[in-house]
Amino acid sequence: MDRSNLRNVIAMARDEEEKKIHLLRAFDVAASHDEVPDPYGMADGALEEVLEMVERAVDGLLNALGVVDPSDT
């Protein structure tokens, strides 16, 4: 999701829901920016890079939610 998508989702949300809406990469502590790029039409390897971004961000989201990584048990 990019900032345009974020604005659209926030516009549809009720006031109490707005604080629950975040860009996924906001949970990636290593991210230099918080948007996930669309790899369509990009150079070879872009899909893998985007997948790695999403995986790191999901790990951060799960950590923020207090979910234990099954590989850590």
Biopython code that builds the backbone (N, CA, C, O; Angstrom):
import numpy as np
from Bio.PDB.StructureBuilder import StructureBuilder

atoms = [
    (1, "MET", "N", (0.853, -1.173, 0.000)),
    (1, "MET", "CA", (0.000, 0.000, 0.000)),
    (1, "MET", "C", (0.897, 1.233, 0.000)),
    (1, "MET", "O", (1.906, 1.291, 0.702)),
    (2, "ASP", "N", (0.505, 2.208, -0.799)),
    (2, "ASP", "CA", (1.247, 3.461, -0.821)),
    (2, "ASP", "C", (0.416, 4.550, -0.140)),
    (2, "ASP", "O", (-0.689, 4.295, 0.337)),
    (3, "ARG", "N", (0.956, 5.747, -0.103)),
    (3, "ARG", "CA", (0.272, 6.836, 0.615)),
    (3, "ARG", "C", (-1.088, 7.176, 0.001)),
    (3, "ARG", "O", (-2.003, 7.577, 0.720)),
    (4, "SER", "N", (-1.231, 7.025, -1.294)),
    (4, "SER", "CA", (-2.518, 7.271, -1.943)),
    (4, "SER", "C", (-3.551, 6.267, -1.439)),
    (4, "SER", "O", (-4.675, 6.641, -1.103)),
    (5, "ASN", "N", (-3.166, 4.990, -1.389)),
    (5, "ASN", "CA", (-4.069, 3.963, -0.860)),
    (5, "ASN", "C", (-4.401, 4.253, 0.603)),
    (5, "ASN", "O", (-5.546, 4.104, 1.029)),
    (6, "LEU", "N", (-3.392, 4.666, 1.364)),
    (6, "LEU", "CA", (-3.591, 4.969, 2.780)),
    (6, "LEU", "C", (-4.630, 6.077, 2.947)),
    (6, "LEU", "O", (-5.535, 5.960, 3.773)),
    (7, "ARG", "N", (-4.503, 7.136, 2.179)),
    (7, "ARG", "CA", (-5.483, 8.237, 2.260)),
    (7, "ARG", "C", (-6.888, 7.742, 1.931)),
    (7, "ARG", "O", (-7.851, 8.138, 2.587)),
    (8, "ASN", "N", (-7.015, 6.886, 0.930)),
    (8, "ASN", "CA", (-8.328, 6.365, 0.549)),
    (8, "ASN", "C", (-8.934, 5.508, 1.661)),
    (8, "ASN", "O", (-10.126, 5.613, 1.951)),
    (9, "VAL", "N", (-8.122, 4.670, 2.273)),
    (9, "VAL", "CA", (-8.618, 3.808, 3.359)),
    (9, "VAL", "C", (-9.013, 4.660, 4.562)),
    (9, "VAL", "O", (-10.053, 4.422, 5.176)),
    (10, "ILE", "N", (-8.196, 5.646, 4.897)),
    (10, "ILE", "CA", (-8.509, 6.522, 6.030)),
    (10, "ILE", "C", (-9.798, 7.299, 5.773)),
    (10, "ILE", "O", (-10.586, 7.516, 6.694)),
    (11, "ALA", "N", (-10.013, 7.715, 4.536)),
    (11, "ALA", "CA", (-11.232, 8.446, 4.194)),
    (11, "ALA", "C", (-12.482, 7.600, 4.403)),
    (11, "ALA", "O", (-13.552, 8.137, 4.686)),
    (12, "MET", "N", (-12.357, 6.292, 4.267)),
    (12, "MET", "CA", (-13.498, 5.395, 4.454)),
    (12, "MET", "C", (-13.689, 4.975, 5.908)),
    (12, "MET", "O", (-14.746, 4.455, 6.266)),
    (13, "ALA", "N", (-12.684, 5.195, 6.743)),
    (13, "ALA", "CA", (-12.719, 4.706, 8.118)),
    (13, "ALA", "C", (-13.508, 5.653, 9.022)),
    (13, "ALA", "O", (-13.579, 6.859, 8.787)),
    (14, "ARG", "N", (-14.092, 5.069, 10.056)),
    (14, "ARG", "CA", (-14.700, 5.878, 11.103)),
    (14, "ARG", "C", (-13.579, 6.456, 11.956)),
    (14, "ARG", "O", (-12.470, 5.922, 11.964)),
    (15, "ASP", "N", (-13.851, 7.523, 12.662)),
    (15, "ASP", "CA", (-12.829, 8.219, 13.444)),
    (15, "ASP", "C", (-12.072, 7.285, 14.381)),
    (15, "ASP", "O", (-10.847, 7.356, 14.474)),
    (16, "GLU", "N", (-12.794, 6.414, 15.071)),
    (16, "GLU", "CA", (-12.139, 5.518, 16.038)),
    (16, "GLU", "C", (-11.285, 4.440, 15.357)),
    (16, "GLU", "O", (-10.424, 3.840, 16.000)),
    (17, "GLU", "N", (-11.514, 4.194, 14.082)),
    (17, "GLU", "CA", (-10.741, 3.189, 13.343)),
    (17, "GLU", "C", (-9.469, 3.771, 12.731)),
    (17, "GLU", "O", (-8.522, 3.035, 12.454)),
    (18, "GLU", "N", (-9.442, 5.069, 12.522)),
    (18, "GLU", "CA", (-8.336, 5.702, 11.808)),
    (18, "GLU", "C", (-6.985, 5.423, 12.464)),
    (18, "GLU", "O", (-5.992, 5.233, 11.763)),
    (19, "LYS", "N", (-6.931, 5.395, 13.783)),
    (19, "LYS", "CA", (-5.654, 5.182, 14.476)),
    (19, "LYS", "C", (-5.139, 3.744, 14.312)),
    (19, "LYS", "O", (-3.988, 3.459, 14.641)),
    (20, "LYS", "N", (-5.970, 2.860, 13.814)),
    (20, "LYS", "CA", (-5.573, 1.465, 13.615)),
    (20, "LYS", "C", (-4.978, 1.207, 12.226)),
    (20, "LYS", "O", (-4.525, 0.097, 11.946)),
    (21, "ILE", "N", (-4.974, 2.216, 11.362)),
    (21, "ILE", "CA", (-4.542, 2.046, 9.981)),
    (21, "ILE", "C", (-3.092, 2.501, 9.839)),
    (21, "ILE", "O", (-2.745, 3.631, 10.184)),
    (22, "HIS", "N", (-2.258, 1.606, 9.328)),
    (22, "HIS", "CA", (-0.833, 1.901, 9.170)),
    (22, "HIS", "C", (-0.340, 1.324, 7.851)),
    (22, "HIS", "O", (-0.912, 0.370, 7.323)),
    (23, "LEU", "N", (0.722, 1.909, 7.331)),
    (23, "LEU", "CA", (1.423, 1.298, 6.210)),
    (23, "LEU", "C", (2.212, 0.119, 6.769)),
    (23, "LEU", "O", (2.786, 0.214, 7.854)),
    (24, "LEU", "N", (2.242, -0.981, 6.041)),
    (24, "LEU", "CA", (2.894, -2.198, 6.520)),
    (24, "LEU", "C", (4.357, -1.971, 6.878)),
    (24, "LEU", "O", (4.830, -2.472, 7.898)),
    (25, "ARG", "N", (5.063, -1.233, 6.061)),
    (25, "ARG", "CA", (6.501, -1.067, 6.307)),
    (25, "ARG", "C", (6.799, -0.187, 7.512)),
    (25, "ARG", "O", (7.959, -0.060, 7.904)),
    (26, "ALA", "N", (5.795, 0.412, 8.100)),
    (26, "ALA", "CA", (5.997, 1.153, 9.351)),
    (26, "ALA", "C", (6.482, 0.209, 10.443)),
    (26, "ALA", "O", (7.042, 0.651, 11.446)),
    (27, "PHE", "N", (6.270, -1.078, 10.252)),
    (27, "PHE", "CA", (6.683, -2.088, 11.235)),
    (27, "PHE", "C", (8.050, -2.696, 10.919)),
    (27, "PHE", "O", (8.520, -3.570, 11.649)),
    (28, "ASP", "N", (8.687, -2.248, 9.848)),
    (28, "ASP", "CA", (10.014, -2.726, 9.457)),
    (28, "ASP", "C", (11.038, -1.733, 9.981)),
    (28, "ASP", "O", (11.199, -0.651, 9.417)),
    (29, "VAL", "N", (11.734, -2.092, 11.061)),
    (29, "VAL", "CA", (12.679, -1.168, 11.689)),
    (29, "VAL", "C", (13.866, -0.854, 10.778)),
    (29, "VAL", "O", (14.550, 0.147, 10.992)),
    (30, "ALA", "N", (14.121, -1.673, 9.782)),
    (30, "ALA", "CA", (15.246, -1.444, 8.873)),
    (30, "ALA", "C", (14.845, -0.635, 7.639)),
    (30, "ALA", "O", (15.693, -0.321, 6.804)),
    (31, "ALA", "N", (13.573, -0.299, 7.519)),
    (31, "ALA", "CA", (13.084, 0.384, 6.319)),
    (31, "ALA", "C", (13.519, 1.843, 6.293)),
    (31, "ALA", "O", (13.477, 2.534, 7.311)),
    (32, "SER", "N", (13.936, 2.300, 5.120)),
    (32, "SER", "CA", (14.293, 3.707, 4.960)),
    (32, "SER", "C", (13.066, 4.540, 4.560)),
    (32, "SER", "O", (13.085, 5.765, 4.678)),
    (33, "HIS", "N", (12.019, 3.889, 4.096)),
    (33, "HIS", "CA", (10.739, 4.538, 3.798)),
    (33, "HIS", "C", (9.640, 3.539, 4.080)),
    (33, "HIS", "O", (9.917, 2.354, 4.264)),
    (34, "ASP", "N", (8.393, 3.993, 4.118)),
    (34, "ASP", "CA", (7.330, 3.102, 4.599)),
    (34, "ASP", "C", (6.359, 2.593, 3.541)),
    (34, "ASP", "O", (5.350, 1.978, 3.887)),
    (35, "GLU", "N", (6.633, 2.828, 2.280)),
    (35, "GLU", "CA", (5.773, 2.304, 1.221)),
    (35, "GLU", "C", (6.365, 1.024, 0.634)),
    (35, "GLU", "O", (7.583, 0.877, 0.536)),
    (36, "VAL", "N", (5.499, 0.114, 0.250)),
    (36, "VAL", "CA", (5.918, -1.097, -0.460)),
    (36, "VAL", "C", (5.749, -0.805, -1.955)),
    (36, "VAL", "O", (4.632, -0.551, -2.407)),
    (37, "PRO", "N", (6.834, -0.837, -2.721)),
    (37, "PRO", "CA", (6.708, -0.534, -4.148)),
    (37, "PRO", "C", (6.004, -1.666, -4.900)),
    (37, "PRO", "O", (6.055, -2.830, -4.502)),
    (38, "ASP", "N", (5.352, -1.290, -5.989)),
    (38, "ASP", "CA", (4.729, -2.271, -6.867)),
    (38, "ASP", "C", (5.810, -2.765, -7.828)),
    (38, "ASP", "O", (6.329, -1.976, -8.618)),
    (39, "PRO", "N", (6.160, -4.047, -7.780)),
    (39, "PRO", "CA", (7.255, -4.535, -8.620)),
    (39, "PRO", "C", (6.891, -4.740, -10.082)),
    (39, "PRO", "O", (7.759, -5.075, -10.888)),
    (40, "TYR", "N", (5.619, -4.545, -10.444)),
    (40, "TYR", "CA", (5.194, -4.761, -11.825)),
    (40, "TYR", "C", (5.990, -3.865, -12.766)),
    (40, "TYR", "O", (6.042, -2.649, -12.576)),
    (41, "GLY", "N", (6.596, -4.451, -13.757)),
    (41, "GLY", "CA", (7.343, -3.720, -14.757)),
    (41, "GLY", "C", (8.746, -3.317, -14.332)),
    (41, "GLY", "O", (9.462, -2.666, -15.093)),
    (42, "MET", "N", (9.141, -3.694, -13.136)),
    (42, "MET", "CA", (10.477, -3.348, -12.652)),
    (42, "MET", "C", (11.474, -4.407, -13.119)),
    (42, "MET", "O", (11.094, -5.434, -13.681)),
    (43, "ALA", "N", (12.728, -4.142, -12.879)),
    (43, "ALA", "CA", (13.802, -5.046, -13.303)),
    (43, "ALA", "C", (13.662, -6.415, -12.641)),
    (43, "ALA", "O", (12.985, -6.569, -11.624)),
    (44, "ASP", "N", (14.325, -7.405, -13.247)),
    (44, "ASP", "CA", (14.346, -8.746, -12.672)),
    (44, "ASP", "C", (14.852, -8.664, -11.234)),
    (44, "ASP", "O", (15.761, -7.891, -10.932)),
    (45, "GLY", "N", (14.281, -9.434, -10.383)),
    (45, "GLY", "CA", (14.702, -9.448, -8.990)),
    (45, "GLY", "C", (13.878, -8.523, -8.116)),
    (45, "GLY", "O", (13.938, -8.621, -6.891)),
    (46, "ALA", "N", (13.108, -7.627, -8.720)),
    (46, "ALA", "CA", (12.311, -6.674, -7.941)),
    (46, "ALA", "C", (11.256, -7.394, -7.106)),
    (46, "ALA", "O", (10.993, -7.009, -5.967)),
    (47, "LEU", "N", (10.653, -8.441, -7.671)),
    (47, "LEU", "CA", (9.635, -9.178, -6.925)),
    (47, "LEU", "C", (10.238, -9.790, -5.666)),
    (47, "LEU", "O", (9.623, -9.749, -4.600)),
    (48, "GLU", "N", (11.430, -10.353, -5.782)),
    (48, "GLU", "CA", (12.103, -10.935, -4.609)),
    (48, "GLU", "C", (12.404, -9.862, -3.567)),
    (48, "GLU", "O", (12.229, -10.092, -2.371)),
    (49, "GLU", "N", (12.854, -8.692, -4.017)),
    (49, "GLU", "CA", (13.146, -7.599, -3.091)),
    (49, "GLU", "C", (11.884, -7.151, -2.356)),
    (49, "GLU", "O", (11.915, -6.916, -1.147)),
    (50, "VAL", "N", (10.784, -7.033, -3.081)),
    (50, "VAL", "CA", (9.524, -6.625, -2.468)),
    (50, "VAL", "C", (9.046, -7.698, -1.486)),
    (50, "VAL", "O", (8.550, -7.379, -0.406)),
    (51, "LEU", "N", (9.195, -8.957, -1.862)),
    (51, "LEU", "CA", (8.821, -10.046, -0.961)),
    (51, "LEU", "C", (9.625, -9.968, 0.338)),
    (51, "LEU", "O", (9.069, -10.149, 1.421)),
    (52, "GLU", "N", (10.918, -9.704, 0.237)),
    (52, "GLU", "CA", (11.758, -9.575, 1.434)),
    (52, "GLU", "C", (11.304, -8.401, 2.297)),
    (52, "GLU", "O", (11.294, -8.503, 3.524)),
    (53, "MET", "N", (10.927, -7.283, 1.664)),
    (53, "MET", "CA", (10.418, -6.131, 2.404)),
    (53, "MET", "C", (9.159, -6.508, 3.182)),
    (53, "MET", "O", (9.025, -6.194, 4.364)),
    (54, "VAL", "N", (8.244, -7.185, 2.498)),
    (54, "VAL", "CA", (6.978, -7.570, 3.117)),
    (54, "VAL", "C", (7.230, -8.551, 4.264)),
    (54, "VAL", "O", (6.617, -8.430, 5.324)),
    (55, "GLU", "N", (8.120, -9.515, 4.064)),
    (55, "GLU", "CA", (8.401, -10.488, 5.120)),
    (55, "GLU", "C", (8.983, -9.809, 6.364)),
    (55, "GLU", "O", (8.593, -10.139, 7.484)),
    (56, "ARG", "N", (9.911, -8.863, 6.178)),
    (56, "ARG", "CA", (10.477, -8.140, 7.328)),
    (56, "ARG", "C", (9.399, -7.324, 8.039)),
    (56, "ARG", "O", (9.340, -7.290, 9.268)),
    (57, "ALA", "N", (8.551, -6.672, 7.252)),
    (57, "ALA", "CA", (7.497, -5.850, 7.836)),
    (57, "ALA", "C", (6.487, -6.707, 8.592)),
    (57, "ALA", "O", (6.030, -6.317, 9.667)),
    (58, "VAL", "N", (6.135, -7.862, 8.049)),
    (58, "VAL", "CA", (5.203, -8.759, 8.739)),
    (58, "VAL", "C", (5.824, -9.271, 10.038)),
    (58, "VAL", "O", (5.137, -9.385, 11.053)),
    (59, "ASP", "N", (7.118, -9.579, 10.008)),
    (59, "ASP", "CA", (7.799, -9.975, 11.255)),
    (59, "ASP", "C", (7.684, -8.864, 12.296)),
    (59, "ASP", "O", (7.407, -9.133, 13.465)),
    (60, "GLY", "N", (7.895, -7.625, 11.877)),
    (60, "GLY", "CA", (7.773, -6.489, 12.791)),
    (60, "GLY", "C", (6.356, -6.299, 13.290)),
    (60, "GLY", "O", (6.147, -5.977, 14.460)),
    (61, "LEU", "N", (5.378, -6.495, 12.418)),
    (61, "LEU", "CA", (3.973, -6.395, 12.823)),
    (61, "LEU", "C", (3.634, -7.460, 13.851)),
    (61, "LEU", "O", (3.007, -7.168, 14.870)),
    (62, "LEU", "N", (4.047, -8.697, 13.586)),
    (62, "LEU", "CA", (3.778, -9.773, 14.544)),
    (62, "LEU", "C", (4.444, -9.493, 15.878)),
    (62, "LEU", "O", (3.871, -9.764, 16.933)),
    (63, "ASN", "N", (5.648, -8.954, 15.835)),
    (63, "ASN", "CA", (6.336, -8.589, 17.056)),
    (63, "ASN", "C", (5.565, -7.510, 17.812)),
    (63, "ASN", "O", (5.416, -7.591, 19.032)),
    (64, "ALA", "N", (5.075, -6.498, 17.089)),
    (64, "ALA", "CA", (4.303, -5.427, 17.710)),
    (64, "ALA", "C", (3.010, -5.940, 18.333)),
    (64, "ALA", "O", (2.532, -5.400, 19.330)),
    (65, "LEU", "N", (2.456, -6.979, 17.740)),
    (65, "LEU", "CA", (1.223, -7.576, 18.261)),
    (65, "LEU", "C", (1.491, -8.574, 19.383)),
    (65, "LEU", "O", (0.560, -9.079, 20.011)),
    (66, "GLY", "N", (2.772, -8.853, 19.630)),
    (66, "GLY", "CA", (3.122, -9.789, 20.693)),
    (66, "GLY", "C", (2.979, -11.239, 20.292)),
    (66, "GLY", "O", (2.898, -12.113, 21.155)),
    (67, "VAL", "N", (2.946, -11.511, 19.002)),
    (67, "VAL", "CA", (2.825, -12.881, 18.505)),
    (67, "VAL", "C", (4.218, -13.511, 18.463)),
    (67, "VAL", "O", (5.156, -12.925, 17.921)),
    (68, "VAL", "N", (4.343, -14.699, 19.036)),
    (68, "VAL", "CA", (5.625, -15.385, 19.063)),
    (68, "VAL", "C", (5.857, -16.065, 17.727)),
    (68, "VAL", "O", (4.971, -16.728, 17.190)),
    (69, "ASP", "N", (7.060, -15.892, 17.196)),
    (69, "ASP", "CA", (7.450, -16.554, 15.954)),
    (69, "ASP", "C", (7.587, -18.051, 16.235)),
    (69, "ASP", "O", (8.368, -18.438, 17.104)),
    (70, "PRO", "N", (6.843, -18.902, 15.517)),
    (70, "PRO", "CA", (6.920, -20.354, 15.769)),
    (70, "PRO", "C", (8.326, -20.914, 15.597)),
    (70, "PRO", "O", (8.652, -21.938, 16.198)),
    (71, "SER", "N", (9.158, -20.275, 14.798)),
    (71, "SER", "CA", (10.518, -20.784, 14.597)),
    (71, "SER", "C", (11.386, -20.509, 15.812)),
    (71, "SER", "O", (12.465, -21.089, 15.932)),
    (72, "ASP", "N", (10.946, -19.636, 16.722)),
    (72, "ASP", "CA", (11.698, -19.338, 17.933)),
    (72, "ASP", "C", (11.391, -20.304, 19.068)),
    (72, "ASP", "O", (12.056, -20.260, 20.103)),
    (73, "THR", "N", (10.409, -21.170, 18.902)),
    (73, "THR", "CA", (10.030, -22.065, 20.004)),
    (73, "THR", "C", (10.691, -23.418, 19.871)),
    (73, "THR", "O", (10.483, -24.293, 20.713)),
]
sb = StructureBuilder()
sb.init_structure("model")
sb.init_model(0)
sb.init_chain("A")
sb.init_seg("    ")
for serial, (resi, resn, name, xyz) in enumerate(atoms, 1):
    if name == "N":
        sb.init_residue(resn, " ", resi, " ")
    sb.init_atom(name, np.array(xyz, "f"), 0.0, 1.0, " ", f" {name:<3s}", serial, name[0])
structure = sb.get_structure()
